[in-house]
Amino acid sequence: MGGITPADTAADRHWRGSARLAVSCGVVFCALSLLVDWDAGSLSPVRAVLWFALSAAVCAVLLPQRVSAGPGWLAVRTPWRRYVVRTDALAAVRQYGGISSPVVLRDIYGHRLELDPRTLAANPLLWHELDTGVRRSLERGTLRHGADDLARLGHRIDDETAQAVLRASGIS
C-alpha cells in the first residue's frame, strides 16, 4: 500500500476519546491500588511493580481497536498486531448474530480481520470506504459469500445515520 497519504485515509474519529478513557482507567486503577496498599502498610517495591503491571494490563484490555481505511483497503490495529484486508478483493464477509456481533472480512489473499460494526455506524467515511471496496469486489466477482449480510448491515447503518441527522436537526 505504498504511496498512501493521510489525506487518502479515513479513521475512527472516536478512537482518541476511547483511548484516553482506557489510559485514565489504568492510571486510576494504579493510583487507587497503590494508595490502598500503602495505607495498609504492605506496599513494597515488588508489590508496586505488580500494581503497575496490572494497571498496564487493564489499559491494554480496555484500549479499543484503531480502524482506518483507504481506497481498496481496511485496517484494524490492536495493541499487539495490525490486520489489513483488501476491500476491493474480498472473498467473504460474515456476521453472526445481531448488529453488535463482529463483522469478519476475508480477502482473496488469505487476510482476515474482525471489526465491530458499531465503529462503521459511528464513522460514515469508514463505511463509505468499505462499501466502495465491496462494490468493486462484486464487480470483479471475488465476493462469493456475504453480500447479503453487508447489504443488511448497510441498511442498518444508513438508518442509524439518518436518525442521528434528524435528531441533530431537531426534526424527529
C-alpha positions as CSV (number, residue, x, y, z in Angstrom):
1,M,0.0,0.0,0.0
2,G,2.8,2.4,-0.9
3,G,2.0,5.9,-1.8
4,I,-0.9,6.3,0.6
5,T,-1.1,9.7,2.2
6,P,-3.0,10.7,5.3
7,A,-5.5,12.6,3.1
8,D,-6.4,9.3,1.4
9,T,-7.4,7.6,4.6
10,A,-10.4,7.6,6.8
11,A,-10.1,6.8,10.5
12,D,-12.3,6.2,13.6
13,R,-13.0,9.7,14.8
14,H,-13.9,8.5,18.3
15,W,-10.7,6.4,18.9
16,R,-8.8,9.1,20.7
17,G,-11.5,9.6,23.3
18,S,-11.9,5.9,23.9
19,A,-8.1,5.5,24.2
20,R,-8.0,8.4,26.6
21,L,-10.6,6.7,28.7
22,A,-8.7,3.4,28.7
23,V,-5.5,5.1,29.8
24,S,-7.4,7.1,32.5
25,C,-8.9,3.9,33.9
26,G,-5.4,2.3,34.0
27,V,-4.0,5.3,35.8
28,V,-6.9,5.5,38.3
29,F,-6.6,1.7,39.0
30,C,-2.9,2.1,39.6
31,A,-3.2,5.1,41.9
32,L,-6.0,3.5,43.9
33,S,-4.3,0.2,44.3
34,L,-1.0,1.8,45.4
35,L,-2.9,4.1,47.8
36,V,-4.8,1.2,49.4
37,D,-1.7,-1.0,49.6
38,W,0.3,2.0,51.1
39,D,-2.5,2.7,53.6
40,A,-2.5,-1.0,54.7
41,G,1.3,-0.7,55.3
42,S,2.0,-3.6,52.9
43,L,3.4,-1.6,49.9
44,S,6.8,-2.9,48.8
45,P,8.8,-2.3,45.6
46,V,7.8,-5.8,44.4
47,R,4.1,-5.1,45.1
48,A,4.4,-1.6,43.4
49,V,5.8,-3.2,40.3
50,L,2.9,-5.7,40.4
51,W,0.3,-2.9,40.6
52,F,2.0,-1.1,37.7
53,A,1.9,-4.3,35.6
54,L,-1.7,-4.9,36.4
55,S,-2.6,-1.3,35.6
56,A,-0.8,-1.7,32.2
57,A,-2.9,-4.8,31.6
58,V,-6.1,-3.0,32.4
59,C,-5.2,-0.3,29.9
60,A,-4.3,-2.8,27.2
61,V,-7.5,-4.7,27.7
62,L,-9.6,-1.5,27.5
63,L,-7.8,0.0,24.6
64,P,-10.1,-0.1,21.6
65,Q,-9.1,-1.3,18.1
66,R,-7.9,1.5,15.8
67,V,-9.7,1.3,12.5
68,S,-8.6,3.1,9.3
69,A,-9.5,2.7,5.7
70,G,-8.4,4.0,2.3
71,P,-9.1,3.2,-1.4
72,G,-9.2,-0.6,-1.6
73,W,-8.1,-1.4,2.0
74,L,-9.3,-1.6,5.6
75,A,-7.0,-1.9,8.6
76,V,-7.6,-2.7,12.3
77,R,-4.8,-2.1,14.7
78,T,-4.8,-3.8,18.1
79,P,-2.2,-3.2,20.8
80,W,-0.3,-6.2,19.5
81,R,-0.9,-6.5,15.8
82,R,-2.2,-4.8,12.6
83,Y,-4.7,-6.6,10.4
84,V,-5.3,-5.4,6.8
85,V,-7.7,-6.7,4.1
86,R,-8.1,-5.6,0.6
87,T,-11.7,-4.5,0.3
88,D,-11.6,-4.4,-3.5
89,A,-10.7,-8.1,-3.4
90,L,-13.0,-9.5,-0.7
91,A,-13.8,-13.2,-0.9
92,A,-16.2,-13.5,2.1
93,V,-18.0,-11.4,4.7
94,R,-19.7,-12.9,7.7
95,Q,-21.6,-11.5,10.6
96,Y,-23.0,-14.0,13.1
97,G,-25.9,-12.6,15.2
98,G,-27.1,-9.0,15.5
99,I,-25.7,-5.5,15.0
100,S,-23.3,-5.8,17.9
101,S,-21.6,-9.0,16.7
102,P,-18.3,-8.6,14.8
103,V,-18.1,-8.5,11.0
104,V,-15.5,-10.9,9.7
105,L,-13.8,-9.9,6.4
106,R,-11.6,-12.2,4.4
107,D,-9.9,-11.3,1.1
108,I,-8.7,-13.5,-1.7
109,Y,-5.1,-13.2,-0.4
110,G,-6.0,-15.0,2.8
111,H,-6.0,-12.0,5.1
112,R,-8.7,-11.8,7.7
113,L,-9.9,-9.2,10.2
114,E,-12.8,-8.8,12.7
115,L,-14.5,-5.4,13.0
116,D,-17.1,-4.1,15.4
117,P,-19.9,-2.8,13.2
118,R,-20.7,0.0,15.6
119,T,-17.4,1.5,14.5
120,L,-18.7,1.6,10.9
121,A,-22.0,3.0,12.1
122,A,-20.3,5.8,14.0
123,N,-17.9,6.7,11.2
124,P,-19.6,7.2,7.8
125,L,-16.3,7.7,6.0
126,L,-15.1,4.3,7.1
127,W,-18.4,2.8,6.0
128,H,-18.1,4.6,2.6
129,E,-14.6,3.2,2.0
130,L,-15.7,-0.4,2.9
131,D,-18.9,-0.1,0.8
132,T,-16.9,1.2,-2.2
133,G,-14.5,-1.7,-1.9
134,V,-17.3,-4.2,-1.6
135,R,-18.9,-2.8,-4.8
136,R,-15.5,-3.3,-6.6
137,S,-15.3,-6.9,-5.2
138,L,-18.8,-7.6,-6.6
139,E,-17.9,-6.1,-10.0
140,R,-14.8,-8.3,-10.2
141,G,-16.6,-11.4,-9.0
142,T,-14.4,-12.1,-6.0
143,L,-17.0,-11.7,-3.3
144,R,-18.7,-15.0,-3.2
145,H,-20.2,-15.1,0.3
146,G,-21.8,-12.4,2.5
147,A,-23.0,-9.7,0.1
148,D,-26.5,-10.1,1.7
149,D,-25.0,-9.7,5.2
150,L,-23.3,-6.5,4.2
151,A,-26.4,-5.2,2.5
152,R,-28.4,-5.7,5.7
153,L,-25.6,-4.1,7.7
154,G,-25.6,-1.2,5.3
155,H,-29.3,-0.6,5.7
156,R,-29.0,-0.6,9.5
157,I,-26.0,1.8,9.3
158,D,-27.9,4.1,6.9
159,D,-31.0,4.1,9.1
160,E,-29.0,4.9,12.2
161,T,-27.2,7.7,10.3
162,A,-30.5,9.2,9.1
163,Q,-32.0,9.0,12.6
164,A,-28.9,10.8,14.1
165,V,-29.1,13.5,11.4
166,L,-32.8,14.0,12.1
167,R,-32.2,14.1,15.9
168,A,-29.4,16.6,15.4
169,S,-31.5,18.9,13.3
170,G,-34.5,18.7,15.7
171,I,-36.8,17.3,13.1
172,S,-37.6,14.0,14.8
